[in-house]
Structure formats: structure tokens, C-alpha cells
Amino acid sequence: GIQVEQSPPDLILQEGANSTLRCNFSDSVNNLQWFHQNPWGQLINLFYIPSGTKQNGRLSATTVATERYSLLYISSSQTTDSGVYFCAVPGVNYGQNFVFGPGTRLSVLP
Amino acid sequence: EAEVAQSPRYKITEKSQAVAFWCDPISGHATLYWYRQILGQGPELLVQFQDESVVDDSQLPKDRFSAERLKGVDSTLKIQPAELGDSAMYLCASTDGYEQYFGPGTRLTVT
């Protein structure tokens, strides 16, 4: 099955700093989502981004499907950005299920 | 804004007891997923439904886990008997065919 890697595994930032999170996947995909898991465990949709670039406030994401990676940019980070960021792509055997990466744990310090 | 509902939010049960979780997907979403998330890891798919039919349950431990979606709307995931290793977050999601939307999850502790 498809393999998903995320880097870095852990990231500590001072409030106001910028960061880039990376998601690599081992096979072609037609779908990719980024999620933020808050301290209560809720997975929040950030981006549906099978290709191209999208922006939403201080967050933006880029997926280069032909090179099998996606990037999530966080600018001017805030303490509320803390949590775990996951990317997810479809499993190759069944079109609509998803395989998650191991996540990047972000801590933003005041 | 429509949301995926799950209950209970927290459940503590003793080893060998039965436990059940409920999920109500976003109205109109035909595809429903149950995931298990162990602390420090990403969610892993347990079962996928399309309407009332199981599409993928290859990772569901069928000796103790069962899932149903009788009328193709809400769904129940059951564990019987629970084991210590089942302690995890159980997440339900539904999709509009593009994005997945997750419920708040049920955090299960088996003692």
C-alpha cells in the first residue's frame, strides 16, 4: 500500500515565527488533505489540495502531485496553532479510504 | 454548519466488558469511516461503509470488533470483549466524495 511520511516529527517555535511542514507519499494520488488535531483530539480540516496551491489566512498549502509531496506553510504562528498536523492521501486499493502520515507535532511558545 | 456527531465522548470500561460507540455522519454523505488512533500515531482505518454496505473491513479485528450501518445513515462500532490494547481514540468520518469530515471522537480507556 501507499506510504506517507511527514517531516519534521516535532517542531518548536516562538510565537510569530514561520514554519514549513512536509508530506511525502510513495504513489500517485488524486486527493490530499491536511488536518490539524487540537489538544482535545478533534481533527480539523485545513485544506483539500490534490494539486496546486491554496491559502487560508496565515496558512497555505502546495501539492506537487507529480513529485509526490505536499507542503503546509504556517506564517506568524500563534499559540493556538499548537497541536499535531496530519496529511492524508487515498489508499491505492480502495479509492475513497485514506492513509494518514505519522504527523508533525507543533508547539508554539508564547 | 453540518457536523459529524459521535457519542460518548469518553468511555472507561473494564477488560472483558462490551462497549459500543455511535456515529451520525453529515446528512447526505453515503460514505462513512471508523478509524482508531493510538496515542502518538496517525488514525488507521478500521472499516468503511458505502450506504449500508461494508466496502473495506480488512483492518477490523473481527474476532472482537463489529460495525453496522443498518439503514445507511448512522453507525455503531462495538467491541466485545474489550482488551487493554483497545485503549485509543475512535474517530468517525464521512465524505462528500472529496473531503473527509471528522467527528469529535470517543476516547476509550480499558482498565
Boltz contact constraints between the chains, C-beta under 6 A:
constraints:
  - contact:
      token1: [A, 41]
      token2: [B, 89]
      max_distance: 6.0
  - contact:
      token1: [A, 41]
      token2: [B, 105]
      max_distance: 6.0
  - contact:
      token1: [A, 42]
      token2: [B, 104]
      max_distance: 6.0
  - contact:
      token1: [A, 43]
      token2: [B, 102]
      max_distance: 6.0
  - contact:
      token1: [A, 48]
      token2: [B, 98]
      max_distance: 6.0
  - contact:
      token1: [A, 48]
      token2: [B, 99]
      max_distance: 6.0
  - contact:
      token1: [A, 86]
      token2: [B, 42]
      max_distance: 6.0
  - contact:
      token1: [A, 94]
      token2: [B, 56]
      max_distance: 6.0
  - contact:
      token1: [A, 96]
      token2: [B, 31]
      max_distance: 6.0
  - contact:
      token1: [A, 97]
      token2: [B, 45]
      max_distance: 6.0
  - contact:
      token1: [A, 97]
      token2: [B, 48]
      max_distance: 6.0
  - contact:
      token1: [A, 97]
      token2: [B, 56]
      max_distance: 6.0
  - contact:
      token1: [A, 100]
      token2: [B, 42]
      max_distance: 6.0
  - contact:
      token1: [A, 100]
      token2: [B, 43]
      max_distance: 6.0
  - contact:
      token1: [A, 101]
      token2: [B, 42]
      max_distance: 6.0
  - contact:
      token1: [A, 102]
      token2: [B, 42]
      max_distance: 6.0
  - contact:
      token1: [A, 103]
      token2: [B, 42]
      max_distance: 6.0
